[in-house]
Amino acid sequence: MNENLNKAISYVEQYFVGKNTVVDVAFATLLAGGHIFLEDVPGVGKTTLANLISRSLGLQFKRIQFTPDLLPSDISGVSVYDQKTQEFRLKRGPIFTNLLLADEINRGTPKTQSALLEAMAEYQVTIDGTIVKLDRPFVVMATMNPIEYEGTFPLPEAQLDRFMTRLTIGYPSKDKEEEIVTGFYARVKVISDDVRIISRDDLTTMQKEVEGVFIAPELITYIVSLVDATRHDDTVYLGLSPRGSIDLMRLSKAYAYLQNRDFVIPDDIKLVFPFISGHRLILQAEARLRGVTTNEVVTNTLKNVPIPKLADYSKQ
C-alpha cells in the first residue's frame, strides 16, 4: 500500500476513534472510484468524516448545503449573457470539483437531487443543452439524517444505486466516547489542519493499481451468486442490480489493496458486501411489518451462499 495512503488513513483515524472499518471502507470507495452515502443520526461525525478525508487529499473540494429552495442550476451552473462580448458564457456551479460534499442531501427537492444523477453516473453535466465534462477524479459524498422526515425528500432508488457504499458511523462505546471527549480540543486542531497527504496524481495512480488487483474467476461467481440471492429472497421486493455486482467486485479489489495484497480473498468480499447492499435492498411490505431488516437479509445471504474453496486465491 502506498505510504501516503497509510498516513492519510491514520490522520482520519485520529478523530474517528474505534471506527477503523468505516474509515477503511471510505478510503476503499475512493480508491475504487465510487461515491459514498453517509447515513446516520445527528452528531456522530458524518460531515466531519467528509471534511477530514477532503483535507487529507490534494483534491479540489466543495460543499453544498442542501435546502428546499436550492435549485438544480445552483449545483450545475448556468449560462449567463455577457453584455461586453454579447455572448453567453458558462458560469460553473460547485459540482465542478473533485470531491463534492452534498450535506443533508434529502433536504433538497427531487428536482434538485436529480442534478447529481448524470454527474455521478457519466461524469458530465448538461447545462442549457450543452454537455460539459467533469474533471476526474470526481467523488460525491452525501450525508443524510434517517430519522428526520419533516421538510425532507427521500432519495429515489435510482439515485441510491449510484452510491457505491452506504456508511453508518454509529455511537461510540462508553470508553471510546470518554476518549473522544477528553481529546476534543486536540482534535479540533486536527480538523483545522489542511495536510494534503495524498495528491491528485497519487490517487489516480492508486486507482489504476486497484484495477490491477487480481480476482479469481471463482470469486466473480461468488459475487454474482451473492447478488442473485438477494433477488430471490422472499422478503425482498427489489434486490441488487448488476451495478451492485460491479461495485462489489471493485470495492473488494480496493479493500484487498488496503490490506497490502494484490489479490482478493473471500473475506474481502464478505466484509464489504454489507456496505454496498444495505441501501440498495427494498423489503416486501409484509417483511417490514414482521420486523425484518436489510441487515438480516445481508447476514442470511452471506450465511447461505457457499464460499468457493481454492488452494491459492492469488494464482493468476
C-alpha positions in Angstrom: 0.0 0.0 0.0 1.2 3.5 -0.8 2.9 5.0 2.3 1.0 8.3 1.9 -2.3 6.4 1.8 -1.4 4.8 5.2 -0.6 8.2 6.6 -4.0 9.7 5.4 -5.9 6.8 7.0 -4.1 7.3 10.2 -4.8 11.0 10.1 -8.5 10.4 9.8 -8.5 7.8 12.5 -7.1 10.3 15.0 -10.6 11.7 15.2 -12.7 8.6 14.5 -11.6 6.6 17.5 -12.6 3.0 17.2 -14.2 3.3 13.8 -11.3 1.9 11.7 -13.5 -0.3 9.5 -15.7 2.7 8.5 -12.6 4.8 7.6 -11.0 1.9 5.7 -14.2 1.3 3.6 -14.5 5.1 2.9 -10.9 5.2 1.5 -11.5 1.9 -0.3 -14.5 3.5 -2.0 -12.4 6.4 -3.1 -9.8 4.0 -4.5 -12.5 2.2 -6.4 -13.8 5.4 -7.9 -17.1 5.2 -6.2 -19.5 7.6 -4.4 -20.2 7.5 -0.6 -23.5 7.8 1.2 -23.2 8.7 4.9 -26.5 7.9 6.6 -26.7 8.2 10.4 -28.2 10.1 13.3 -27.1 13.7 14.1 -23.8 14.3 16.0 -21.8 11.2 15.2 -19.5 12.9 12.7 -20.8 12.4 9.2 -19.8 15.8 7.9 -16.6 15.7 9.9 -15.6 12.4 8.2 -16.1 14.0 4.8 -14.1 17.1 5.9 -11.2 15.1 7.3 -11.0 12.9 4.1 -11.0 16.0 1.9 -8.3 17.6 4.0 -6.0 14.6 3.6 -6.4 14.7 -0.2 -4.8 17.1 -2.7 -8.1 17.5 -4.5 -10.4 20.4 -5.1 -13.2 20.3 -2.5 -16.6 22.0 -2.5 -19.6 21.7 -0.2 -23.3 22.2 -0.9 -25.7 22.6 1.9 -29.0 21.2 0.6 -32.2 23.1 1.4 -35.7 23.0 -0.1 -35.1 26.3 -2.0 -31.9 25.0 -3.7 -32.2 24.9 -7.5 -30.5 22.5 -10.0 -28.7 25.4 -11.5 -27.2 26.2 -8.1 -25.4 22.9 -8.4 -24.5 22.5 -12.0 -24.3 26.2 -13.1 -26.0 28.3 -15.7 -25.3 30.2 -19.0 -25.2 34.0 -18.4 -25.3 36.7 -21.1 -22.1 38.8 -21.2 -23.0 42.3 -22.4 -19.4 43.1 -23.3 -18.9 40.2 -25.6 -22.6 39.8 -26.5 -22.3 36.1 -26.0 -23.4 33.6 -23.4 -20.8 32.2 -21.1 -20.9 29.3 -18.7 -20.9 30.1 -15.0 -19.9 26.8 -13.4 -21.5 25.6 -10.3 -19.9 23.8 -7.3 -20.3 20.4 -9.0 -17.2 21.3 -11.0 -14.7 19.9 -8.4 -13.0 16.7 -7.5 -14.7 16.0 -4.1 -18.2 17.2 -3.6 -19.9 17.1 -0.2 -23.7 17.1 -0.6 -24.7 17.8 3.0 -28.1 16.7 4.1 -29.0 15.7 0.6 -32.6 14.7 1.5 -33.4 18.3 2.3 -33.2 19.2 -1.4 -36.2 18.7 -3.7 -36.2 15.7 -6.1 -35.6 18.0 -9.0 -32.5 19.4 -7.3 -31.3 15.9 -6.2 -31.6 14.8 -9.8 -29.0 17.3 -10.8 -26.4 14.9 -9.4 -27.6 11.8 -11.3 -25.9 12.5 -14.6 -22.7 13.6 -12.9 -22.4 10.6 -10.7 -23.0 8.1 -13.5 -21.5 9.7 -16.5 -19.1 12.3 -15.1 -20.7 15.1 -17.1 -23.5 17.7 -16.7 -25.9 19.1 -19.2 -26.3 22.9 -19.0 -28.8 24.6 -21.3 -28.5 21.7 -23.7 -24.7 21.7 -23.7 -22.8 18.7 -22.3 -19.8 19.7 -20.1 -17.3 17.0 -18.9 -16.2 16.9 -15.3 -12.6 16.6 -14.2 -11.5 13.2 -12.9 -11.4 12.0 -10.2 -14.9 13.1 -9.2 -16.5 11.8 -6.0 -19.7 12.7 -4.3 -20.0 12.2 -0.5 -23.6 12.8 0.6 -24.9 12.9 4.2 -28.4 12.2 5.4 -30.2 12.1 8.7 -32.5 9.0 8.6 -34.8 9.9 11.4 -35.8 13.4 10.2 -38.9 13.5 8.0 -40.3 17.0 8.1 -39.2 19.1 5.2 -37.2 16.2 3.6 -37.5 14.3 0.4 -36.4 10.6 0.3 -33.8 9.7 -2.3 -35.2 7.6 -5.2 -33.8 4.1 -5.7 -32.2 5.1 -9.0 -30.1 7.7 -7.1 -29.3 5.4 -4.1 -28.0 2.8 -6.6 -25.4 5.3 -7.8 -23.7 5.4 -4.4 -21.1 2.6 -4.2 -21.3 2.4 -0.4 -23.5 3.4 2.5 -21.6 4.1 5.7 -23.1 4.4 9.2 -20.8 5.6 11.9 -22.9 4.7 14.9 -22.4 5.7 18.5 -19.0 5.0 20.1 -18.6 2.7 23.1 -18.6 4.4 26.5 -14.8 4.1 26.8 -14.2 5.4 23.3 -16.6 8.3 23.9 -14.7 9.3 27.1 -11.5 9.3 24.9 -13.3 11.5 22.3 -14.5 14.0 24.9 -11.1 14.1 26.7 -9.2 14.8 23.4 -11.8 17.2 21.9 -9.7 20.3 21.7 -6.7 18.5 20.3 -9.0 17.0 17.6 -10.4 20.4 16.8 -6.9 21.4 15.8 -6.6 18.3 13.7 -9.7 19.1 11.8 -8.5 22.7 11.1 -5.2 21.5 9.6 -5.0 21.2 5.8 -2.5 18.4 5.5 -2.9 17.3 1.9 -1.2 13.9 2.3 -2.3 12.4 -0.9 -2.0 14.3 -4.2 -4.4 14.1 -7.1 -1.7 12.2 -9.1 -1.2 9.8 -6.2 -4.9 9.0 -6.1 -5.1 8.5 -9.8 -2.1 6.1 -9.7 -3.5 4.1 -6.8 -6.9 3.8 -8.6 -5.1 2.3 -11.6 -3.2 -0.1 -9.3 -6.6 -1.2 -7.7 -7.9 -2.1 -11.2 -4.9 -4.4 -11.5 -5.7 -6.4 -8.3 -6.4 -10.0 -9.2 -9.7 -11.6 -8.5 -10.1 -15.3 -9.3 -13.0 -16.4 -11.6 -14.5 -18.4 -8.8 -14.8 -15.3 -6.7 -16.5 -13.5 -9.5 -19.0 -16.3 -9.5 -19.3 -15.9 -5.7 -20.1 -12.2 -6.1 -22.7 -12.9 -8.7 -24.2 -15.6 -6.5 -24.5 -13.2 -3.6 -26.2 -10.6 -5.7 -28.5 -13.1 -7.3 -29.5 -14.5 -3.9 -30.9 -11.0 -2.9 -33.2 -11.2 -6.0 -34.7 -14.5 -4.9 -35.2 -13.8 -1.2 -38.9 -13.9 -0.3 -38.6 -10.9 2.0 -37.0 -8.7 -0.7 -39.1 -6.7 -3.2 -36.0 -5.3 -5.0 -32.6 -7.0 -4.9 -29.2 -5.7 -6.0 -28.7 -4.5 -9.6 -25.9 -5.5 -12.0 -24.3 -2.2 -10.9 -24.2 -3.7 -7.4 -22.3 -6.7 -8.7 -19.7 -4.5 -10.4 -19.4 -2.3 -7.3 -18.9 -5.3 -5.1 -16.1 -6.5 -7.3 -14.4 -3.1 -7.5 -14.7 -2.5 -3.7 -13.4 -5.9 -2.9 -10.3 -5.2 -5.0 -9.8 -1.8 -3.3 -10.1 -3.3 0.2 -7.6 -6.0 -0.7 -5.3 -3.2 -1.9 -5.7 -1.6 1.5 -4.6 -4.8 3.1 -1.3 -4.8 1.1 -2.5 -7.7 -1.2 -2.6 -7.8 -5.0 -5.4 -10.4 -5.0 -8.8 -10.7 -3.5 -9.9 -13.3 -0.9 -13.4 -14.2 0.2 -13.1 -12.3 3.4 -12.7 -9.1 1.4 -16.0 -9.7 -0.3 -17.8 -10.7 2.9 -16.6 -7.6 4.7 -17.6 -5.1 2.0 -20.8 -6.8 1.0 -23.0 -5.1 3.7 -21.7 -1.6 2.7 -22.7 -2.0 -1.0 -26.0 -3.7 -0.4 -27.9 -2.1 2.5 -29.1 1.0 0.7 -30.0 -0.9 -2.5 -32.3 -3.5 -1.0 -36.0 -2.8 -0.7 -38.0 -5.2 1.5 -41.5 -6.5 1.0 -44.2 -4.6 2.9 -45.1 -7.8 4.8 -41.5 -8.4 5.8 -41.2 -4.8 7.1 -44.3 -5.4 9.2 -42.8 -8.5 10.7 -39.7 -6.5 11.7 -37.3 -7.9 9.1 -34.4 -5.6 8.4 -32.0 -5.3 5.5 -29.1 -6.2 7.9 -30.8 -9.6 8.5 -31.2 -10.1 4.7 -27.5 -9.4 4.2 -26.4 -11.6 7.1 -28.6 -14.5 5.8 -27.3 -14.1 2.3 -23.7 -14.3 3.4 -24.6 -17.3 5.5 -26.5 -19.2 2.8 -24.3 -18.7 -0.3 -21.3 -21.1 -0.2 -17.8 -19.7 -0.4 -15.6 -21.2 -3.1 -12.7 -23.1 -1.7 -9.4 -22.5 -3.6 -5.9 -23.6 -2.6 -4.5 -20.3 -3.8 -6.6 -17.2 -4.4 -3.5 -15.3 -5.7 -3.0 -17.7 -8.6 -3.0 -15.6 -11.8 
